[in-house]
Amino acid sequence: MLLALLAAAAIGFSPADADLAHRTAAALVERHTPRDPGTVRARNAALFIFDAVNATGPDARIDRFESAVASGGRRTFHNVECDIVTDASQPWVVLVSHYDTKPGVECPGANDGASTSGLLVALASRIYDARPRGLNFRFVWTDGEECIRSYAENDGLWGSRRAAARLADQKLEVRAVLCLDMLGDTNLVVTIPHNGTDALKPVVLAAARRTGLRDRVRLGRETVTDDHVPFLERGFPAIDLIDFEYGGEPGRNDWWHSTSDTMDKVAKESLFVSGRLVMAIIAELGAL
Ligand SMILES: [Zn+2]
């Protein structure tokens, strides 16, 4: 425990890391809006993330796949992945953020997609440099989290279904899948939706307490459809970390899936909080 504490204190997540997360999110929004699932624009956003990850040290790859689309035809999707391997015999921690935007609404997806995609770039860079590392890491930036009409077999969650299937095929031992979504909101309250692996919830709360962020984290009673669901369905321990209150007034969510989801609503300070929390969770899992 003391060792874990010391390691977390030494590794952490710095204001400079939050700055990288914020800059990456801003550039993604500026250059690649909108990023509809399974489109050329989404592919170009994937290439942007690929370059951003490689620029910080770790090696990224693009996982290109085709899938049927409930609204008709097939589309080509692009996940970005990055493995940081410490010791192949050890379990894995998987971190996930979608980068696509809600189709049909010209949504910049600054908070919903870009914020945590930038955060994941900064986390990958931080963990790549971190020593010692106890576990292996896979980072996945998913295409096609957003549904075109409503969530169904071939509508939404394409990228996470693909990533979960690949993990299962590779028979990797997974200690935790952490899905991050909408964590750049100026008024940040991180919710752990009800539909997540129960054993992981106290791990998050302990990490929040340890970093003085307990008042920023709540256990939700609601069920949320997000990228963690396909991992749960495959039997992997998985949770979603999401702030699903994103609007002009408390209790409203009117900036979500709208043209108002712009970078002025995304605070570097919130990405700093989210990054510290995730690094503490990872330490709590014995991975750092
Ligand atoms: Zn969304």
Boltz pocket constraint, residues with backbone or C-beta under 6 A from the ligand:
constraints:
  - pocket:
      binder: B
      contacts: [[A, 102], [A, 112], [A, 146], [A, 257]]
      max_distance: 6.0
